[in-house]
Amino acid sequence: MAATDDVGRIDHPLLTPDFLEQRRYQLELAGTAKAADTLVCLPTGLGKTTVSLLVTAERLHEVGGKALMLAPTKPLVQQHAEFYREALQIPEEEIVVFTGDVSPEDRAELWQSARIVIATPQVVENDLVGNRISLSDVTHLTFDECHRATGDYAYVYIAERYHADAENPLVTGMSASPGGDEEEILQVCENLGLTEVEVMTEEDADVDEFTHDTDVQWERVELPDEILEIRELLNEVITERLEDLKELGVTNTTQPDLSQKKLNGMRAELQKLINNDQSEGYQGMSTHAEVMKLRRAVELVETQSVESVRRYFERQREDARSSGASKASQRMVSDPRVRRAMRKADTYDGLHPKFSQARILLAQTLGIGDGERVIVFTESRDTAEALTSFLGESFETRKFVGQGDKEGSDGMTQKQQQERLDQFRNGEFEVLVSTSVAEEGLDVPEVDLVLFYEPVPTAIRSIQRKGRTGRQAEGKVVVLLAEDTRDEAFFWIARRREQEMEDELRKLKGVADEVEEELDDAQQALSEFDGASASSEEDDDSREERLDPGLDDFAAGDEGSESTDDAEDDATEGVVAIADSDPEEEEIEIVVDQRELDSPIARELSRREGVRTRLETLEVGDYVLSDRVAVERKSVADFLDTLTGGDRSMFEQVGDLSRAYARPVVILEGEDLYGERNVHPNAIRGALSSLAIDFDASVLRTEDEDDTADLLEVVAGREQEESDRTVSVHGEKSGKTLAEQQEYVVGSVADIGPVTARALLEQFKTVEAVMTAKKADLLEVDGIGEVTADRLREVVGSEYTGDVDENL
């Protein structure tokens, strides 16, 4: 691939001279990854990205085309892009970043001229579904943090499309922690089409010289009586609620410290009661929801901080005041024992013992130990905020959190995140307090201490966190454990799973042939590819020769330059041929609303031959199949919710659909229309009749999402091929009537909601009269209680201060 010079640097036509140091293990891994679709397992901080970079450089040089690298977060994408621009002699404008911040139209244009695209998987998935890009000329695809390739995660869909669409595919998956056991690791391999597994551990001689021991300790802390009293009050309520659930036969325990697995089992049993049309199931679900909320409060007060549970209680109080509040929230905050726990949390002026222990550990590391940097990881955004403030009294401390805003806490933009990491790297502050966003893959600077504010119950996350230390010198990891809490259970679970993962990696190390036998024949076939100018037999021979490459196996002379040019010409011709053939193919087009991407239907349609999907933000309908047919899709559950919840939005949507398209279609998806809810069959029949008669809509039934996709394809084919009709998107949502606007204004005050708003307007006739009504008059309206009346008068009658943080 690349030659290495006398001073330990790697030389290659596409690499920046003297940029990459020689590391034998990276070259060996890259040699295998160049020869076959490979899972690369390497401890955090030892240069997995460099391995992918070497393979990308060689593929672009030898085969041509373009490279695509996927990473799960925006900061990680940006980090990779900066590294690639520094390491490669490729014009910067040809190395582009795709995230949600780049418009779909710009992405489609950039894709055409780019040689390397570094992207979050969701935008690539959307662009594939929307037919904005083609993977045909991608010659190397890298999945960073590939352990995510399970279930419906975008990696799985993209890998399937890549193996199906690419002219000359090669896949590299990278992770420090690919799975908890052999089955999970093999599932990742199958989902990504990987046939080789290459593992390097810190025990390997080539790796050992680049790593240092990491000392892992755990510190036990004892909870003070005040915190234990809050916990006991909450546990009393949990026990009482569990007794109610026990009477329903869905649990045999009333112990408040039950596991999440048991809670999930209860929910499944309650769902069975609901499915059997037993009304007790609904009440049980409400009780179960209350138990979940109470368990969260206990977890916060035990393992996080009193401040975090204080903020949690405040949010629950706010939720209970809203018109759409669940009975679980209202019942919880009104229980006398919960109210006592809230008052104790409000008046507690001490510190959670983890706070003081964290400060001691930081003082030992940064003061006595002459350390320079520390990372503190915590699960809770509230705790991160409180820790940053508390530790900031003694150390230069900054927070690092995700991009989403949460109640009481603003998120950080991608730019802010990058600036914060740069400041930390440059020594502008000592302590970084981070939520899970900094765990995975980010180039966080080498630190002297990684402090787990609480243990995490997954091996993958634990390994990722620990990898932030011990790269350049001996590192230290400390885990704080609150005694006799779920902290201890999580700690031992993580320890066991981490050991299991390490054992599995050792088993998998160097046994690529056994992995191939485990993978099914169909998946292996997808993963095989032929070289540009070699027969399949020659590929097999050359692959075996390259399985254990030496340092000089990366030589990049003039050999094969002619075949490289031919390969580039072939790749170009392939793209042109695809582009030229599009108009000639008998394809049907289906326009999909962006919001339907939450369902797998759009992805399924995009996989099918002869179907071209296009994404748009539709004003009317979920799918457009021709100039006269548009579809509104509703699950059976959503349809029945419309009948039981008083929400008329479905009929408004179908009304808009019927005004815009001559042949409106409503698809009802799912089984057991008459049995899933406790709704009288005649009410269901009446709604179906209204759709057909009042709105002139055809109502079609499908069993599931696959059946819906089949039906959409058939209808679109009938319209476009048999009736020779074209696809045309039109229509817009109708404006609100005066009555609807009045209901909206009243309903938005104090979160009253539409049902209560209508009752108020029927009583007082005008919006003005509602706003000026006295509390006694409000209480005479059905559905208005003391809490709602007080809240309405408070919002309407209070002086505006402009202090937006007043209630946070």
Order of alpha helices (4+ residues) and beta strands (2+ residues): beta-beta-alpha-beta-alpha-beta-alpha-beta-alpha-beta-alpha-beta-alpha-beta-alpha-beta-alpha-beta-alpha-alpha-alpha-alpha-alpha-alpha-alpha-beta-alpha-beta-alpha-beta-beta-alpha-beta-alpha-alpha-alpha-alpha-alpha-beta-alpha-beta-beta-beta-alpha-alpha-beta-alpha-beta-alpha-alpha-alpha-alpha-alpha-alpha
